Amino acid sequence: MPPVAVQIVEILWTKATRGAPRASERVALPRAMPLTAMDAHYQAEYFRIAEWNDFRVDRLASGTAPSLPRLERSLRLQWLDDGQLALGLLPGTHEGKPPRAPRPQAIRLAPGEYARLMINGRHVSYSGQFYSEVTYNVAFGGDFHPERFLGATPDREFKLLADLF
């Protein structure tokens, strides 16, 4: 099977940037980063952009594997018999409220395509409420150049975005 690259971009914010005028600052944040050179059959990168860190982009982790994992956070990955890659979202409690039904095969990718899946949530902590938006960028085979997720429109898109307010 062709190699797979997954990039997870998590944006976190509070009520301070929920509404105008600061919401436009948050909306303008990147949902994709330059792709790191592929050196394995499977690669995943995690980025976090948090209001309490002045919306600075932090690269949290990167990892590789010799084979495709079944899950990467809430992202479900599955090889299909026809050579395509099925992607879905299996939201758990870590994705916040409101609860959403699992979508294990939301989209299918052919080799050379890339997809973007998004989910958001509302969370409660001891210090109050905060909100999250998680973007999964997935490249399946083809060209893994650094700009892969940046300039082009995804071949497939799936959003589980809820009204959080």
N, CA, C and O atoms as a DFTB+ gen file, in Angstrom:
660 C
 N C O
     1  1       0.834      -1.189       0.000
     2  2       0.000       0.000       0.000
     3  2       0.882       1.257       0.000
     4  3       2.000       1.236       0.515
     5  1       0.371       2.343      -0.579
     6  2       1.125       3.604      -0.585
     7  2       1.309       4.152       0.830
     8  3       0.530       3.831       1.727
     9  1       2.335       4.977       1.030
    10  2       2.547       5.580       2.346
    11  2       1.436       6.573       2.698
    12  3       0.726       7.074       1.826
    13  1       1.307       6.842       4.002
    14  2       0.270       7.738       4.518
    15  2       0.915       8.733       5.478
    16  3       1.692       8.349       6.352
    17  1       0.589      10.007       5.309
    18  2       1.022      11.055       6.236
    19  2      -0.210      11.686       6.866
    20  3      -1.152      12.061       6.168
    21  1      -0.196      11.802       8.193
    22  2      -1.295      12.420       8.939
    23  2      -0.735      13.606       9.707
    24  3       0.302      13.510      10.363
    25  1      -1.431      14.709       9.613
    26  2      -1.062      15.905      10.366
    27  2      -2.280      16.342      11.162
    28  3      -3.363      16.531      10.608
    29  1      -2.093      16.500      12.469
    30  2      -3.188      16.879      13.360
    31  2      -2.894      18.276      13.889
    32  3      -1.856      18.514      14.506
    33  1      -3.823      19.198      13.640
    34  2      -3.679      20.576      14.101
    35  2      -4.840      20.863      15.045
    36  3      -6.001      20.872      14.637
    37  1      -4.509      21.097      16.311
    38  2      -5.520      21.364      17.339
    39  2      -5.452      22.833      17.734
    40  3      -4.392      23.336      18.108
    41  1      -6.586      23.517      17.649
    42  2      -6.690      24.921      18.059
    43  2      -7.558      24.971      19.308
    44  3      -8.660      24.424      19.329
    45  1      -7.053      25.633      20.351
    46  2      -7.759      25.738      21.637
    47  2      -7.959      27.202      21.989
    48  3      -7.053      28.016      21.813
    49  1      -9.162      27.543      22.493
    50  2      -9.442      28.919      22.863
    51  2     -10.475      28.972      23.980
    52  3     -11.102      27.970      24.325
    53  1     -10.634      30.182      24.541
    54  2     -11.602      30.421      25.614
    55  2     -12.605      31.473      25.155
    56  3     -12.599      31.899      24.000
    57  1     -13.465      31.882      26.083
    58  2     -14.452      32.922      25.765
    59  2     -13.791      34.225      25.344
    60  3     -14.402      35.026      24.637
    61  1     -12.553      34.448      25.767
    62  2     -11.867      35.700      25.449
    63  2     -11.723      35.919      23.945
    64  3     -11.732      37.064      23.492
    65  1     -11.590      34.856      23.168
    66  2     -11.462      35.006      21.711
    67  2     -12.620      34.344      20.971
    68  3     -12.523      34.066      19.775
    69  1     -13.704      34.095      21.679
    70  2     -14.861      33.457      21.056
    71  2     -15.613      34.430      20.152
    72  3     -16.019      34.061      19.050
    73  1     -15.798      35.640      20.595
    74  2     -16.568      36.619      19.826
    75  2     -15.695      37.712      19.246
    76  3     -14.476      37.711      19.420
    77  1     -16.337      38.652      18.549
    78  2     -15.639      39.786      17.949
    79  2     -15.039      40.644      19.058
    80  3     -15.602      40.679      20.152
    81  1     -13.952      41.319      18.836
    82  2     -13.174      41.362      17.595
    83  2     -12.100      40.268      17.498
    84  3     -11.521      40.089      16.426
    85  1     -11.822      39.542      18.565
    86  2     -10.702      38.593      18.560
    87  2     -10.999      37.295      17.825
    88  3     -10.074      36.547      17.507
    89  1     -12.257      37.011      17.550
    90  2     -12.583      35.774      16.832
    91  2     -11.935      35.750      15.452
    92  3     -11.543      34.687      14.970
    93  1     -11.819      36.914      14.814
    94  2     -11.207      36.951      13.483
    95  2      -9.738      36.535      13.547
    96  3      -9.220      35.940      12.601
    97  1      -9.072      36.842      14.648
    98  2      -7.685      36.410      14.850
    99  2      -7.618      34.877      14.892
   100  3      -6.745      34.271      14.271
   101  1      -8.526      34.275      15.611
   102  2      -8.562      32.815      15.739
   103  2      -8.943      32.149      14.421
   104  3      -8.354      31.136      14.043
   105  1      -9.921      32.713      13.725
   106  2     -10.375      32.140      12.453
   107  2      -9.249      32.140      11.415
   108  3      -9.200      31.261      10.554
   109  1      -8.352      33.113      11.491
   110  2      -7.260      33.228      10.520
   111  2      -6.097      32.275      10.793
   112  3      -5.150      32.230      10.007
   113  1      -6.143      31.522      11.875
   114  2      -5.044      30.613      12.208
   115  2      -4.926      29.496      11.173
   116  3      -5.922      29.107      10.563
   117  1      -3.705      28.975      10.973
   118  2      -3.527      27.901       9.988
   119  2      -4.147      26.586      10.450
   120  3      -4.105      26.246      11.632
   121  1      -4.713      25.866       9.515
   122  2      -5.252      24.519       9.772
   123  2      -4.345      23.455       9.175
   124  3      -4.670      22.268       9.210
   125  1      -3.206      23.875       8.626
   126  2      -2.215      22.961       8.059
   127  2      -0.835      23.585       8.200
   128  3      -0.688      24.807       8.238
   129  1       0.166      22.727       8.275
   130  2       1.560      23.145       8.414
   131  2       2.373      22.488       7.298
   132  3       1.899      21.561       6.641
   133  1       3.616      22.979       7.084
   134  2       4.474      22.277       6.121
   135  2       4.670      20.823       6.550
   136  3       4.819      20.526       7.735
   137  1       4.668      19.948       5.590
   138  2       4.807      18.518       5.849
   139  2       6.281      18.164       6.001
   140  3       7.105      18.556       5.175
   141  1       6.607      17.432       7.042
   142  2       7.965      16.956       7.265
   143  2       8.268      15.841       6.271
   144  3       7.375      15.089       5.883
   145  1       9.525      15.738       5.861
   146  2       9.920      14.702       4.906
   147  2       9.526      13.317       5.412
   148  3       9.736      12.987       6.579
   149  1       8.956      12.517       4.525
   150  2       8.527      11.154       4.870
   151  2       9.734      10.225       4.901
   152  3      10.533      10.198       3.965
   153  1       9.859       9.463       5.988
   154  2      10.932       8.468       6.064
   155  2      10.400       7.121       6.552
   156  3      11.167       6.284       7.029
   157  1       9.103       6.916       6.434
   158  2       8.481       5.660       6.861
   159  2       7.205       5.444       6.057
   160  3       6.778       6.318       5.302
   161  1       6.610       4.287       6.223
   162  2       5.359       3.981       5.530
   163  2       4.196       4.802       6.100
   164  3       3.231       5.106       5.398
   165  1       4.308       5.153       7.387
   166  2       3.263       5.937       8.049
   167  2       3.935       6.985       8.921
   168  3       4.909       6.700       9.618
   169  1       3.405       8.196       8.875
   170  2       3.944       9.293       9.685
   171  2       2.796      10.129      10.231
   172  3       1.829      10.410       9.523
   173  1       2.909      10.525      11.500
   174  2       1.911      11.409      12.117
   175  2       2.627      12.545      12.827
   176  3       3.657      12.343      13.470
   177  1       2.064      13.747      12.702
   178  2       2.593      14.930      13.380
   179  2       1.451      15.615      14.116
   180  3       0.340      15.723      13.597
   181  1       1.734      16.075      15.327
   182  2       0.741      16.771      16.150
   183  2       1.191      18.214      16.371
   184  3       2.331      18.471      16.757
   185  1       0.273      19.152      16.120
   186  2       0.516      20.571      16.378
   187  2      -0.599      21.102      17.267
   188  3      -1.747      20.669      17.165
   189  1      -0.252      22.042      18.136
   190  2      -1.254      22.701      18.975
   191  2      -1.049      24.209      18.872
   192  3       0.073      24.713      18.901
   193  1      -2.180      24.911      18.751
   194  2      -2.199      26.371      18.721
   195  2      -3.199      26.787      19.795
   196  3      -4.405      26.615      19.623
   197  1      -2.695      27.336      20.912
   198  2      -3.565      27.639      22.050
   199  2      -3.583      29.135      22.357
   200  3      -2.562      29.820      22.305
   201  1      -4.770      29.604      22.673
   202  2      -4.937      31.012      23.048
   203  2      -4.004      31.383      24.194
   204  3      -3.396      32.453      24.166
   205  1      -3.878      30.513      25.211
   206  2      -3.069      30.829      26.395
   207  2      -1.571      30.813      26.103
   208  3      -0.767      31.135      26.977
   209  1      -1.190      30.440      24.878
   210  2       0.197      30.566      24.416
   211  2       0.286      31.579      23.277
   212  3       1.141      31.471      22.398
   213  1      -0.606      32.558      23.309
   214  2      -0.648      33.625      22.298
   215  2      -0.809      33.087      20.875
   216  3      -0.287      33.670      19.925
   217  1      -1.533      31.973      20.731
   218  2      -1.777      31.336      19.434
   219  2      -0.480      31.017      18.688
   220  3      -0.413      31.093      17.462
   221  1       0.541      30.660      19.458
   222  2       1.811      30.224      18.874
   223  2       1.648      28.773      18.405
   224  3       0.994      27.972      19.072
   225  1       2.237      28.446      17.275
   226  2       2.200      27.072      16.767
   227  2       3.255      26.252      17.499
   228  3       4.446      26.556      17.429
   229  1       2.814      25.212      18.202
   230  2       3.723      24.312      18.913
   231  2       3.641      22.927      18.285
   232  3       2.558      22.356      18.151
   233  1       4.781      22.401      17.906
   234  2       4.841      21.021      17.407
   235  2       5.002      20.121      18.621
   236  3       6.047      20.127      19.273
   237  1       3.970      19.351      18.921
   238  2       3.968      18.540      20.135
   239  2       4.660      17.206      19.961
   240  3       5.395      16.772      20.849
   241  1       4.443      16.554      18.844
   242  2       4.993      15.214      18.659
   243  2       5.027      14.858      17.186
   244  3       4.328      15.446      16.361
   245  1       5.855      13.886      16.887
   246  2       5.948      13.327      15.553
   247  2       6.324      11.862      15.711
   248  3       7.128      11.509      16.573
   249  1       5.747      11.024      14.885
   250  2       6.069       9.612      14.980
   251  2       5.895       8.904      13.659
   252  3       5.179       9.372      12.773
   253  1       6.556       7.775      13.538
   254  2       6.450       6.960      12.342
   255  2       6.118       5.523      12.742
   256  3       6.286       5.123      13.894
   257  1       5.648       4.771      11.770
   258  2       5.332       3.360      12.009
   259  2       5.505       2.594      10.700
   260  3       5.343       3.161       9.619
   261  1       5.834       1.310      10.797
   262  2       5.992       0.508       9.584
   263  2       4.662       0.124       8.936
   264  3       4.628      -0.305       7.783
   265  1       3.569       0.279       9.684
   266  2       2.253      -0.055       9.130
   267  2       1.218       0.955       9.608
   268  3       1.469       1.744      10.519
   269  1       0.077       0.915       8.987
   270  2      -0.999       1.858       9.272
   271  2      -1.680       1.522      10.601
   272  3      -2.124       0.389      10.788
   273  1      -1.771       2.485      11.530
   274  2      -2.525       2.221      12.758
   275  2      -4.027       2.285      12.478
   276  3      -4.458       2.875      11.487
   277  1      -4.800       1.684      13.341
   278  2      -6.257       1.718      13.188
   279  2      -6.814       3.091      13.557
   280  3      -7.757       3.574      12.931
   281  1      -6.221       3.721      14.584
   282  2      -6.674       5.025      15.072
   283  2      -5.499       5.960      15.278
   284  3      -4.407       5.539      15.661
   285  1      -5.739       7.232      15.017
   286  2      -4.817       8.315      15.371
   287  2      -5.691       9.378      16.011
   288  3      -6.351      10.157      15.324
   289  1      -5.686       9.399      17.351
   290  2      -6.613      10.203      18.140
   291  2      -8.043       9.773      17.808
   292  3      -8.424       8.654      18.150
   293  1      -8.850      10.616      17.157
   294  2     -10.219      10.225      16.767
   295  2     -10.323       9.830      15.300
   296  3     -11.399       9.469      14.823
   297  1      -9.217       9.897      14.598
   298  2      -9.202       9.576      13.166
   299  2      -9.087       8.067      12.972
   300  3      -8.145       7.442      13.458
   301  1     -10.038       7.496      12.269
   302  2     -10.000       6.062      11.955
   303  2      -9.443       5.897      10.551
   304  3      -9.874       6.575       9.618
   305  1      -8.480       4.988      10.407
   306  2      -7.842       4.700       9.127
   307  2      -8.027       3.220       8.815
   308  3      -7.826       2.366       9.678
   309  1      -8.414       2.921       7.569
   310  2      -8.654       1.520       7.212
   311  2      -8.347       1.292       5.735
   312  3      -8.875       1.985       4.866
   313  1      -7.474       0.297       5.461
   314  2      -7.245      -0.115       4.082
   315  2      -8.503      -0.782       3.556
   316  3      -9.170      -1.518       4.284
   317  1      -8.824      -0.534       2.316
   318  2      -9.963      -1.192       1.675
   319  2      -9.460      -2.154       0.597
   320  3      -8.371      -1.971       0.052
   321  1     -10.245      -3.157       0.299
   322  2      -9.848      -4.178      -0.672
   323  2      -9.593      -3.610      -2.066
   324  3      -8.834      -4.193      -2.840
   325  1     -10.215      -2.487      -2.391
   326  2     -10.041      -1.898      -3.721
   327  2      -8.820      -0.977      -3.811
   328  3      -8.648      -0.284      -4.814
   329  1      -7.961      -0.960      -2.766
   330  2      -6.749      -0.144      -2.787
   331  2      -6.942       1.264      -2.270
   332  3      -5.990       2.044      -2.239
   333  1      -8.144       1.606      -1.866
   334  2      -8.395       2.929      -1.310
   335  2      -8.182       2.917       0.201
   336  3      -8.041       1.864       0.823
   337  1      -8.165       4.109       0.762
   338  2      -8.025       4.295       2.204
   339  2      -9.309       4.925       2.725
   340  3      -9.693       6.006       2.278
   341  1      -9.977       4.263       3.665
   342  2     -11.184       4.821       4.290
   343  2     -10.770       5.618       5.516
   344  3      -9.938       5.177       6.309
   345  1     -11.361       6.796       5.660
   346  2     -11.108       7.667       6.803
   347  2     -12.431       7.987       7.475
   348  3     -13.454       8.164       6.812
   349  1     -12.399       8.059       8.777
   350  2     -13.598       8.411       9.518
   351  2     -13.242       9.062      10.834
   352  3     -12.069       9.166      11.192
   353  1     -14.250       9.496      11.546
   354  2     -14.060      10.090      12.866
   355  2     -14.843       9.278      13.886
   356  3     -16.022       8.980      13.696
   357  1     -14.163       8.926      14.970
   358  2     -14.770       8.206      16.090
   359  2     -14.625       9.088      17.321
   360  3     -13.767       8.832      18.165
   361  1     -15.455      10.125      17.436
   362  2     -15.290      11.078      18.533
   363  2     -15.553      10.439      19.889
   364  3     -16.542       9.732      20.080
   365  1     -14.660      10.699      20.813
   366  2     -14.820      10.240      22.188
   367  2     -14.987      11.429      23.111
   368  3     -15.164      12.557      22.649
   369  1     -14.934      11.190      24.394
   370  2     -15.124      12.272      25.364
   371  2     -14.028      13.327      25.267
   372  3     -14.263      14.487      25.606
   373  1     -12.837      12.950      24.811
   374  2     -11.751      13.924      24.683
   375  2     -12.027      14.966      23.606
   376  3     -11.335      15.983      23.553
   377  1     -13.019      14.741      22.747
   378  2     -13.374      15.734      21.726
   379  2     -14.426      16.713      22.227
   380  3     -14.824      17.613      21.487
   381  1     -14.881      16.562      23.454
   382  2     -15.792      17.528      24.057
   383  2     -17.248      17.322      23.680
   384  3     -17.630      16.307      23.098
   385  1     -18.051      18.324      24.035
   386  2     -19.487      18.325      23.772
   387  2     -19.750      19.150      22.524
   388  3     -18.903      19.979      22.190
   389  1     -20.811      18.998      21.839
   390  2     -21.839      17.981      22.038
   391  2     -21.353      16.631      21.516
   392  3     -20.469      16.571      20.661
   393  1     -21.934      15.552      22.036
   394  2     -21.548      14.233      21.530
   395  2     -21.991      14.064      20.077
   396  3     -23.054      14.542      19.682
   397  1     -21.178      13.390      19.303
   398  2     -21.493      13.120      17.896
   399  2     -21.403      11.622      17.636
   400  3     -20.596      10.924      18.250
   401  1     -22.223      11.143      16.739
   402  2     -22.204       9.726      16.368
   403  2     -20.922       9.417      15.596
   404  3     -20.454      10.252      14.822
   405  1     -20.356       8.243      15.794
   406  2     -19.165       7.853      15.041
   407  2     -19.461       7.767      13.547
   408  3     -20.550       7.365      13.136
   409  1     -18.487       8.145      12.757
   410  2     -18.564       8.023      11.296
   411  2     -17.317       7.266      10.836
   412  3     -16.374       7.887      10.345
   413  1     -17.291       5.942      10.983
   414  2     -16.077       5.163      10.740
   415  2     -15.572       5.187       9.299
   416  3     -14.374       5.020       9.072
   417  1     -16.443       5.387       8.332
   418  2     -16.016       5.482       6.931
   419  2     -16.663       6.707       6.294
   420  3     -17.525       6.585       5.424
   421  1     -16.242       7.876       6.734
   422  2     -16.824       9.122       6.232
   423  2     -16.419       9.404       4.792
   424  3     -17.229       9.885       3.999
   425  1     -15.169       9.107       4.451
   426  2     -14.683       9.360       3.091
   427  2     -13.691       8.278       2.689
   428  3     -13.163       7.543       3.523
   429  1     -13.458       8.206       1.384
   430  2     -12.475       7.271       0.824
   431  2     -11.466       8.069       0.014
   432  3     -11.814       9.015      -0.693
   433  1     -10.212       7.664       0.135
   434  2      -9.144       8.303      -0.633
   435  2      -8.525       7.302      -1.590
   436  3      -8.284       6.149      -1.232
   437  1      -8.271       7.748      -2.802
   438  2      -7.503       6.970      -3.770
   439  2      -6.037       7.385      -3.640
   440  3      -5.756       8.486      -3.167
   441  1      -5.106       6.534      -4.046
   442  2      -3.696       6.917      -3.990
   443  2      -3.454       8.239      -4.723
   444  3      -3.970       8.465      -5.817
   445  1      -2.661       9.102      -4.097
   446  2      -2.356      10.418      -4.653
   447  2      -3.263      11.525      -4.151
   448  3      -3.002      12.698      -4.420
   449  1      -4.318      11.186      -3.429
   450  2      -5.255      12.199      -2.931
   451  2      -4.931      12.589      -1.489
   452  3      -4.205      11.903      -0.769
   453  1      -5.514      13.737      -1.107
   454  2      -5.409      14.131       0.297
   455  2      -6.752      14.624       0.795
   456  3      -7.559      15.162       0.037
   457  1      -6.975      14.428       2.100
   458  2      -8.257      14.774       2.716
   459  2      -8.047      15.640       3.943
   460  3      -6.973      15.667       4.545
   461  1      -9.108      16.341       4.287
   462  2      -9.147      17.126       5.527
   463  2     -10.436      16.766       6.255
   464  3     -11.527      16.849       5.691
   465  1     -10.294      16.363       7.520
   466  2     -11.435      16.060       8.384
   467  2     -11.347      16.986       9.585
   468  3     -10.257      17.230      10.101
   469  1     -12.489      17.504      10.035
   470  2     -12.492      18.463      11.142
   471  2     -13.580      18.116      12.151
   472  3     -14.652      17.626      11.796
   473  1     -13.274      18.383      13.418
   474  2     -14.239      18.211      14.502
   475  2     -13.957      19.297      15.537
   476  3     -12.807      19.689      15.735
   477  1     -14.999      19.778      16.191
   478  2     -14.817      20.781      17.238
   479  2     -15.530      20.328      18.500
   480  3     -16.289      19.359      18.488
   481  1     -15.275      21.042      19.590
   482  2     -15.915      20.663      20.842
   483  2     -15.826      21.743      21.902
   484  3     -15.017      22.667      21.822
   485  1     -16.673      21.596      22.883
   486  2     -16.709      22.478      24.057
   487  2     -16.301      21.616      25.250
   488  3     -16.783      20.496      25.413
   489  1     -15.410      22.150      26.077
   490  2     -14.852      21.395      27.200
   491  2     -15.028      22.191      28.489
   492  3     -15.082      23.421      28.470
   493  1     -15.117      21.482      29.597
   494  2     -15.218      22.114      30.912
   495  2     -14.025      21.658      31.738
   496  3     -13.699      20.472      31.791
   497  1     -13.378      22.635      32.384
   498  2     -12.264      22.321      33.278
   499  2     -12.467      23.090      34.575
   500  3     -13.428      23.847      34.713
   501  1     -11.572      22.895      35.514
   502  2     -11.669      23.609      36.788
   503  2     -11.585      25.118      36.610
   504  3     -12.116      25.870      37.428
   505  1     -10.927      25.564      35.553
   506  2     -10.787      27.000      35.328
   507  2     -11.859      27.565      34.401
   508  3     -11.790      28.739      34.036
   509  1     -12.837      26.770      34.015
   510  2     -13.926      27.254      33.165
   511  2     -14.028      26.473      31.873
   512  3     -13.494      25.370      31.750
   513  1     -14.726      27.064      30.904
   514  2     -14.914      26.420      29.607
   515  2     -13.788      26.778      28.653
   516  3     -13.207      27.860      28.730
   517  1     -13.494      25.853      27.757
   518  2     -12.643      26.169      26.618
   519  2     -13.168      25.382      25.426
   520  3     -13.982      24.471      25.574
   521  1     -12.691      25.745      24.252
   522  2     -13.198      25.196      23.002
   523  2     -12.039      24.627      22.187
   524  3     -10.892      25.050      22.333
   525  1     -12.356      23.669      21.335
   526  2     -11.317      23.074      20.494
   527  2     -11.831      22.876      19.071
   528  3     -13.022      22.677      18.832
   529  1     -10.897      22.938      18.154
   530  2     -11.135      22.559      16.764
   531  2      -9.936      21.721      16.347
   532  3      -8.797      22.178      16.435
   533  1     -10.183      20.512      15.900
   534  2      -9.108      19.607      15.500
   535  2      -9.247      19.327      14.012
   536  3     -10.309      18.929      13.534
   537  1      -8.154      19.543      13.292
   538  2      -8.098      19.287      11.856
   539  2      -7.145      18.132      11.602
   540  3      -6.012      18.124      12.084
   541  1      -7.618      17.163      10.840
   542  2      -6.793      16.033      10.413
   543  2      -6.526      16.188       8.920
   544  3      -7.454      16.114       8.114
   545  1      -5.277      16.401       8.549
   546  2      -4.868      16.430       7.149
   547  2      -4.222      15.083       6.845
   548  3      -3.305      14.661       7.550
   549  1      -4.692      14.411       5.807
   550  2      -4.211      13.060       5.495
   551  2      -3.823      12.982       4.022
   552  3      -4.646      13.231       3.141
   553  1      -2.554      12.632       3.759
   554  2      -2.083      12.400       2.393
   555  2      -1.887      10.901       2.205
   556  3      -1.290      10.228       3.044
   557  1      -2.396      10.396       1.097
   558  2      -2.333       8.962       0.802
   559  2      -1.559       8.768      -0.495
   560  3      -2.104       8.957      -1.582
   561  1      -0.299       8.394      -0.382
   562  2       0.543       8.202      -1.553
   563  2       0.775       9.507      -2.294
   564  3       0.438      10.582      -1.797
   565  1       1.339       9.409      -3.461
   566  2       1.581      10.602      -4.266
   567  2       2.754      11.409      -3.760
   568  3       3.713      10.862      -3.215
   569  1       2.672      12.700      -3.944
   570  2       3.756      13.624      -3.629
   571  2       3.664      14.082      -2.176
   572  3       2.629      14.587      -1.741
   573  1       4.749      13.903      -1.433
   574  2       4.784      14.321      -0.029
   575  2       5.689      15.544       0.157
   576  3       6.432      15.618       1.136
   577  1       5.633      16.491      -0.760
   578  2       6.443      17.702      -0.647
   579  2       5.955      18.542       0.537
   580  3       4.811      18.382       0.965
   581  1       6.793      19.432       1.075
   582  2       6.426      20.196       2.275
   583  2       5.137      21.003       2.149
   584  3       4.454      21.218       3.151
   585  1       4.791      21.449       0.956
   586  2       3.604      22.283       0.759
   587  2       2.335      21.465       0.495
   588  3       1.297      22.037       0.163
   589  1       2.402      20.168       0.634
   590  2       1.290      19.272       0.263
   591  2      -0.060      19.709       0.818
   592  3      -1.061      19.688       0.102
   593  1      -0.096      20.110       2.100
   594  2      -1.359      20.488       2.735
   595  2      -1.633      21.993       2.674
   596  3      -2.706      22.434       3.084
   597  1      -0.690      22.784       2.176
   598  2      -0.801      24.237       2.317
   599  2      -1.509      24.946       1.171
   600  3      -2.380      25.777       1.426
   601  1      -1.176      24.657      -0.056
   602  2      -1.712      25.448      -1.145
   603  2      -2.948      24.894      -1.816
   604  3      -3.802      25.650      -2.280
   605  1      -3.047      23.592      -1.868
   606  2      -4.121      22.968      -2.642
   607  2      -5.372      22.743      -1.799
   608  3      -5.306      22.585      -0.580
   609  1      -6.498      22.733      -2.479
   610  2      -7.759      22.362      -1.839
   611  2      -7.759      20.846      -1.659
   612  3      -7.346      20.123      -2.565
   613  1      -8.214      20.351      -0.510
   614  2      -8.254      18.897      -0.318
   615  2      -9.128      18.215      -1.378
   616  3     -10.121      18.776      -1.840
   617  1      -8.735      16.999      -1.749
   618  2      -9.548      16.219      -2.685
   619  2     -10.861      15.795      -2.043
   620  3     -11.883      15.687      -2.722
   621  1     -10.834      15.559      -0.751
   622  2     -12.024      15.156       0.010
   623  2     -12.030      15.922       1.328
   624  3     -10.980      16.205       1.903
   625  1     -13.232      16.251       1.796
   626  2     -13.380      16.962       3.069
   627  2     -14.574      16.410       3.828
   628  3     -15.599      16.067       3.239
   629  1     -14.426      16.330       5.143
   630  2     -15.522      15.896       6.005
   631  2     -15.442      16.714       7.287
   632  3     -14.380      16.813       7.901
   633  1     -16.567      17.299       7.689
   634  2     -16.592      18.146       8.883
   635  2     -17.685      17.695       9.836
   636  3     -18.838      17.510       9.445
   637  1     -17.301      17.521      11.092
   638  2     -18.251      17.281      12.181
   639  2     -18.188      18.501      13.101
   640  3     -17.853      18.393      14.280
   641  1     -18.514      19.654      12.538
   642  2     -18.453      20.908      13.286
   643  2     -19.836      21.235      13.826
   644  3     -20.816      21.279      13.082
   645  1     -19.899      21.463      15.130
   646  2     -21.169      21.754      15.797
   647  2     -21.204      23.211      16.238
   648  3     -20.160      23.846      16.394
   649  1     -22.395      23.732      16.435
   650  2     -22.566      25.055      17.031
   651  2     -22.220      24.915      18.508
   652  3     -22.926      24.230      19.249
   653  1     -21.149      25.554      18.935
   654  2     -20.645      25.366      20.300
   655  2     -21.201      26.365      21.298
   656  3     -20.920      26.266      22.492
   657  1     -21.983      27.324      20.829
   658  2     -22.382      28.401      21.743
   659  2     -23.845      28.327      22.048
   660  3     -24.361      29.153      22.801
